[in-house]
Amino acid sequence: MEDDGTLYQDVAVAHIMEAFGNDLAGINANGNSSINPSVLKVFNELTPAAVWSRSGRYWRWRKDFDLPGRLQP
């Protein structure tokens, strides 16, 4: 996560592609950045206190006002 506690999916995809190539991340058929489910599984295991902001397409640390679960509006 960045210093401000966020990690945008586009930034993560760019880093993954630069380090590991296109097998673990890329652009999907809809034109959105995407991360291989196996990578997301490991990320989720390593960051249990992170939530996914669907509207912003980024991960951030959980806050007191968040809904239960990882997925947030």
ChimeraX attribute file (.defattr): number of C-alpha atoms within 10 A of each C-alpha:
attribute: neighborCount
match mode: 1-to-1
recipient: residues
	/A:1	14
	/A:2	8
	/A:3	6
	/A:4	8
	/A:5	11
	/A:6	16
	/A:7	18
	/A:8	16
	/A:9	18
	/A:10	18
	/A:11	12
	/A:12	18
	/A:13	21
	/A:14	16
	/A:15	13
	/A:16	18
	/A:17	16
	/A:18	11
	/A:19	10
	/A:20	11
	/A:21	13
	/A:22	15
	/A:23	10
	/A:24	17
	/A:25	22
	/A:26	19
	/A:27	13
	/A:28	10
	/A:29	8
	/A:30	7
	/A:31	8
	/A:32	10
	/A:33	17
	/A:34	18
	/A:35	20
	/A:36	13
	/A:37	11
	/A:38	10
	/A:39	12
	/A:40	13
	/A:41	10
	/A:42	10
	/A:43	12
	/A:44	14
	/A:45	9
	/A:46	10
	/A:47	13
	/A:48	11
	/A:49	13
	/A:50	21
	/A:51	22
	/A:52	21
	/A:53	16
	/A:54	11
	/A:55	8
	/A:56	11
	/A:57	13
	/A:58	17
	/A:59	22
	/A:60	19
	/A:61	16
	/A:62	18
	/A:63	10
	/A:64	5
	/A:65	6
	/A:66	13
	/A:67	12
	/A:68	9
	/A:69	11
	/A:70	16
	/A:71	13
	/A:72	15
	/A:73	10
